[in-house]
Every structure is written in structure tokens, then in C-alpha cells.
Amino acid sequence: MILSTIIACFSMIFGNPSIYDYSFKSLDGKDVKMSSFKGKKILIVNTASKCGFTKQYKDLQALYSEYGNDLVIIGFPANNFGNQEPGTNGDIQEFCEQNYGVEFLMAEKVEVKGDQIDPLFKYLTSQDNPDFKGDIKWNFEKFLIDENGKLVHRYRSAVNPLADEIVNWVKK
């Protein structure tokens, strides 16, 4: 993780950073490089287990079940909003599996805003896209990355993962 942070910082200072410069740890402790998803569409979501939007896990799983061959979904649990993700990584994994049958990739808990923001989210929130950029406002914001690693859309929490604009983008 430290190495990916150093590489990402180096890329930001000396060149154009790419989503593929980042990595993270999965809930089960494995190192995952974003570069392993080159050529695939990616949906990144900051998640929480005790939020009014938590039921979106069900729809994220449905999207993954339908389009998982063409779409990588990565949930990033974060406790930045209303203390709605207070559990450990183990608690989060158990919650997701038992309550929503989550099979898509889940990362270890991260910070998605503030001084300790995870480098990936610092990158994502600063990228130009047709929607908006800037700080994440709440849990379950969605970042859609195309097959070339470009952030092409960003949606706030109220946009459901099965909304037409997301499903149509995945099917393109």
C-alpha cells in the first residue's frame, strides 16, 4: 500500500496520473492493483452498513450478477459520514455477505474525505467529468470508469445502481 501511494504521488507530480497507478487491500487482506482491471469498465462506490442508502448493496449485487463479466464493482467502506460504518473489516465482510450476498469486490475500510483521504479517492474527486468534481457528500456515491481508465460519470448517493443511466452505460 505504501508503494502504491508513492507511485501515485510520483505520477501526480511528474506526469498524468491514471486510475491504474493505484492499488488497495481487499476486505480479505489481498493487495489489488487497479491496473489488473485494464480494458474493463469499473464502478467504484463508497459504502456504509448503517446508512439509509445501504439497501443499494442489493442493487449493486444485482448489477454485478447481470454484468459481472463486463463490469468490475468495488465497494470501499468508509466511516466518514455520520459514523455509519463503525465496524471492523471483518464485521463489514460478514454484514455484506449475510445481508446482501455480496460477491463483488470489497476493499478494506478507507477515508474518502478529509486530511486522511485515501489517495485513490483524492484522485477520483479531482478528476474532470461531465457531472461534477469535488468532495464526496455522503455514502454510496458512484464513480464510473471506462475501459481506458477515464472517469466518465459520477453520481451522488440518490442515484440507484440500477438506474437507466448506469445500466445503459454498462451495456454500451
C-alpha positions, 0 to 999 in steps of 0.5 A, a space after each residue: 500500500 505504501 508503494 502504491 501511494 508513492 507511485 501515485 504521488 510520483 505520477 501526480 507530480 511528474 506526469 498524468 496520473 491514471 486510475 491504474 497507478 493505484 492499488 488497495 487491500 481487499 476486505 480479505 487482506 489481498 493487495 489489488 492493483 487497479 491496473 489488473 482491471 485494464 480494458 474493463 469498465 469499473 464502478 467504484 462506490 463508497 459504502 456504509 452498513 448503517 446508512 439509509 442508502 445501504 439497501 443499494 448493496 442489493 442493487 449493486 449485487 444485482 448489477 454485478 450478477 447481470 454484468 459481472 463479466 463486463 463490469 468490475 464493482 468495488 465497494 470501499 467502506 468508509 466511516 466518514 459520514 455520520 459514523 455509519 460504518 463503525 465496524 471492523 473489516 471483518 464485521 463489514 465482510 460478514 454484514 455484506 455477505 449475510 445481508 446482501 450476498 455480496 460477491 463483488 469486490 470489497 476493499 478494506 475500510 478507507 477515508 474518502 474525505 478529509 486530511 486522511 483521504 485515501 489517495 485513490 479517492 483524492 484522485 477520483 474527486 479531482 478528476 474532470 467529468 461531465 457531472 461534477 468534481 469535488 468532495 464526496 457528500 455522503 455514502 454510496 456515491 458512484 464513480 464510473 470508469 471506462 475501459 481506458 481508465 477515464 472517469 466518465 460519470 459520477 453520481 451522488 448517493 440518490 442515484 440507484 445502481 440500477 438506474 437507466 443511466 448506469 445500466 445503459 452505460 454498462 451495456 454500451 
